[in-house]
């Protein structure tokens, strides 16, 4: 009987055992990588350039996000526009005085993550004549393992509820400081937040793992975890350490389901719950649909 058939016979709780969830998945990745390298050699395809393209394009995206996709890049951009357009200084003054100026900052941050984590990888996939959907966007095996997402989500939500009482958590979240001002503020921000989380999952658990797994096997997961943890620098230290475990778990889950959708839904659900939990611990949820300005 084949290994996949044996896995199907396991109960759900047995599938969660570290040996089956992690080790079996990693061994399958190593076996598939071995076969892929043999097939590549048999076809005379030579050296696999895909990891190089993925890692270098990923580095370029991370550099652009760090040096242009943060507050400094936003401020430099609007200052440049203000200096090169008619009535630019008045426009710049009005922009900075806007009640939505903070949301613009956060939207800039989110859009640059979409560029770095999604648009650049998609461009590389197209240029190397691969399928975008093959980078973890399939839902075929996701539904079969959707119960793992629900279980993981329930555990994380309990953890969020516990840490929401910490002062450091309440000072850091919600990420958009005006989220509690109105439902429109909260909803617009969460949509931007969700877009960057989809892009993040596509990059780390879709693009990187797909491009690296034939050459590196299961080690592709651990190679992916290094930059994934580094993008958490600046957040509370417990959350950054937790990103190591989250990266390994989500990477393994993505390879098990051949899909990024479980990781994306976990990330979005947790992010929204963290913002809501922080609001409930401080000023409460919004009371109006649109902000009221005096």
C-alpha positions in Angstrom: 0.0 0.0 0.0 1.3 3.4 -0.9 2.2 6.0 1.7 -0.6 8.4 0.8 -3.1 5.6 1.1 -1.8 4.8 4.6 -2.2 8.4 5.6 -5.8 8.4 4.5 -6.6 5.5 6.8 -5.4 7.5 9.8 -8.0 9.1 12.1 -8.0 12.8 12.4 -6.3 12.8 15.7 -3.6 10.4 14.5 -2.9 12.8 11.6 -2.1 15.5 14.2 0.6 13.4 15.8 3.9 15.1 15.1 5.2 11.9 13.4 2.4 12.0 10.8 1.8 15.7 10.5 5.4 16.8 10.4 7.8 13.9 9.7 5.6 12.1 7.2 5.1 15.3 5.3 8.8 16.1 5.3 9.7 12.6 4.2 7.2 12.8 1.4 8.8 16.1 0.3 12.3 14.6 0.4 11.1 11.6 -1.7 9.4 13.9 -4.2 12.4 16.1 -4.5 14.6 13.1 -5.1 12.3 12.0 -7.9 12.1 15.5 -9.3 15.9 15.7 -9.5 16.1 12.4 -11.2 13.5 13.3 -13.7 15.2 16.6 -14.4 18.5 14.8 -15.0 16.8 12.3 -17.3 15.3 15.1 -19.4 18.7 16.8 -19.6 17.3 20.0 -18.1 20.5 20.7 -16.1 20.9 23.1 -13.2 17.7 24.2 -11.5 17.6 28.0 -11.7 14.2 28.4 -9.9 15.6 28.7 -6.3 18.0 31.4 -7.4 15.2 33.4 -9.1 12.9 33.0 -6.1 15.5 33.9 -3.5 16.9 36.9 -5.4 13.5 38.3 -6.3 12.4 37.7 -2.7 15.4 39.7 -1.5 14.6 42.6 -3.9 11.0 42.6 -2.7 12.1 42.7 0.9 14.5 45.5 0.3 11.9 47.6 -1.5 9.4 47.0 1.3 11.8 48.0 4.0 13.3 51.1 2.3 10.3 52.3 0.4 7.2 50.6 1.9 7.4 52.1 5.3 6.5 55.5 6.7 9.7 57.1 5.4 9.0 56.1 1.9 5.4 57.4 2.1 6.6 60.8 3.5 9.3 61.1 0.8 6.8 60.3 -1.9 4.2 62.9 -0.9 6.9 65.5 -0.4 8.3 64.8 -3.9 4.7 65.1 -5.3 4.2 68.3 -3.3 7.3 69.8 -4.9 6.5 68.9 -8.5 2.8 69.7 -8.9 0.9 73.0 -9.2 -0.4 74.0 -5.7 1.6 71.2 -4.3 2.3 72.7 -0.9 -1.4 73.4 -0.3 -2.2 69.9 -1.4 0.5 68.5 0.9 -0.8 70.6 3.9 -4.3 69.4 3.3 -3.2 65.8 3.0 -1.3 65.9 6.3 -4.3 67.6 8.0 -6.6 64.9 6.8 -8.4 62.8 9.4 -7.4 59.7 7.2 -3.7 60.5 7.1 -2.9 57.6 9.4 -4.9 55.2 7.3 -3.1 56.4 4.2 0.2 55.5 5.9 -1.1 52.1 6.7 -2.5 51.6 3.2 0.9 52.5 1.7 2.5 49.9 3.9 -0.1 47.2 2.9 0.1 48.1 -0.8 3.9 47.7 -0.8 3.5 44.3 0.8 1.2 43.3 -2.1 3.8 44.5 -4.5 6.8 42.7 -2.8 5.0 39.5 -1.7 2.6 39.0 -4.6 3.2 41.1 -7.7 6.9 40.6 -8.0 6.6 36.8 -7.4 3.7 36.5 -9.9 5.9 38.4 -12.5 8.8 36.0 -11.9 6.4 33.0 -12.3 5.2 34.4 -15.6 8.7 35.2 -16.9 9.8 31.6 -16.1 6.7 30.2 -17.8 5.2 28.6 -14.8 1.6 28.6 -13.6 0.6 31.2 -11.0 -2.1 28.8 -9.6 0.5 26.1 -9.1 2.2 28.2 -6.4 -0.2 27.0 -3.7 -3.5 28.5 -4.9 -5.3 25.2 -5.5 -8.2 24.4 -3.1 -8.3 20.7 -4.0 -6.7 19.3 -0.9 -7.6 22.3 1.4 -11.2 21.2 2.0 -10.0 17.7 2.9 -7.9 19.2 5.7 -10.1 22.2 6.6 -10.7 20.7 10.0 -7.0 21.3 10.8 -7.5 25.0 10.1 -10.6 25.1 12.4 -8.7 23.3 15.2 -5.6 25.5 14.9 -7.8 28.6 14.8 -9.6 27.7 18.0 -6.3 27.1 19.8 -4.9 30.5 18.6 -8.0 32.4 19.5 -7.8 31.1 23.1 -4.1 32.3 23.2 -5.1 35.7 21.8 -7.8 36.1 24.5 -5.2 35.4 27.1 -2.4 37.7 25.8 -4.9 40.5 25.2 -4.7 41.4 28.9 -1.0 42.3 28.5 0.0 46.0 28.3 2.5 45.4 25.5 -0.3 43.7 23.4 -2.7 46.6 24.0 0.0 49.2 23.1 0.8 47.5 19.8 -2.6 46.5 18.6 -4.7 47.4 16.7 -2.0 48.1 14.2 -4.1 51.0 12.8 -4.5 53.3 15.8 -7.8 54.8 14.6 -9.5 51.4 14.1 -11.9 52.1 17.0 -13.0 55.5 15.6 -15.7 54.0 13.3 -16.7 50.8 11.6 -15.6 52.2 8.3 -12.1 52.8 9.7 -12.0 49.2 11.1 -13.4 47.6 7.9 -11.2 49.5 5.5 -8.1 48.7 7.5 -8.9 45.0 7.9 -9.4 44.8 4.1 -5.9 46.3 3.5 -4.6 44.0 6.3 -6.1 40.9 4.6 -4.7 41.8 1.2 -1.2 41.9 2.6 -1.7 38.7 4.5 -2.8 36.9 1.3 0.3 38.3 -0.4 2.5 37.2 2.5 1.2 33.7 2.4 1.5 33.5 -1.4 5.2 34.5 -1.1 6.3 32.4 1.9 4.1 29.3 1.7 3.3 29.4 -2.0 6.0 30.9 -4.2 9.1 30.2 -2.0 8.2 26.6 -1.1 7.1 25.7 -4.6 10.3 27.1 -6.1 12.6 25.5 -3.5 11.1 22.1 -2.7 12.4 20.2 -5.8 16.0 21.2 -4.9 15.8 21.3 -1.1 13.0 18.9 -0.2 11.8 19.4 3.4 14.6 21.8 4.1 12.8 24.4 1.9 10.4 24.9 4.9 13.3 25.8 7.2 14.9 28.1 4.6 11.5 29.9 4.3 11.2 30.3 8.1 14.4 32.5 8.3 13.1 35.5 6.4 9.6 34.9 7.7 10.8 35.3 11.3 12.9 38.4 10.3 9.9 40.3 9.1 8.5 40.1 12.6 11.5 42.1 14.0 10.1 45.1 15.9 7.0 43.2 17.2 6.8 42.0 20.8 9.6 39.4 21.3 7.2 36.5 22.3 5.4 37.0 19.0 8.7 36.9 17.1 9.8 33.7 18.8 6.3 32.2 18.1 6.8 33.0 14.4 9.4 30.2 14.3 6.8 27.6 15.3 4.1 29.3 13.2 6.4 29.3 10.1 7.3 25.6 10.5 3.6 24.7 11.1 2.2 26.8 8.3 4.9 25.7 5.9 4.2 22.0 6.7 0.5 22.5 6.4 0.9 24.2 3.0 3.0 21.3 1.8 0.5 18.8 3.3 -2.5 20.4 1.7 -0.7 21.8 -1.4 -2.4 25.1 -0.7 -1.8 28.4 1.0 -5.5 28.9 1.9 -5.4 27.4 5.4 -2.4 29.6 6.3 -4.1 32.7 4.8 -7.4 32.1 6.7 -5.5 31.4 10.0 -3.5 34.6 9.5 -6.5 36.8 8.7 -8.6 35.3 11.5 -5.9 35.8 14.0 -5.1 39.3 12.8 -8.7 40.4 13.0 -9.2 38.8 16.4 -6.1 40.5 17.8 -7.3 43.9 16.7 -10.8 43.2 18.0 -9.4 41.9 21.3 -7.2 45.0 21.7 -10.2 47.3 21.1 -12.3 45.4 23.6 -9.6 45.8 26.2 -9.2 49.5 25.6 -11.8 51.8 24.1 -14.2 49.2 22.9 -15.6 48.5 19.4 -16.7 51.4 17.2 -20.1 52.9 17.8 -20.7 54.7 14.5 -20.4 53.7 10.8 -18.5 56.8 9.8 -16.2 58.9 12.0 -17.7 62.1 13.4 -15.3 65.1 13.2 -15.9 68.2 15.2 
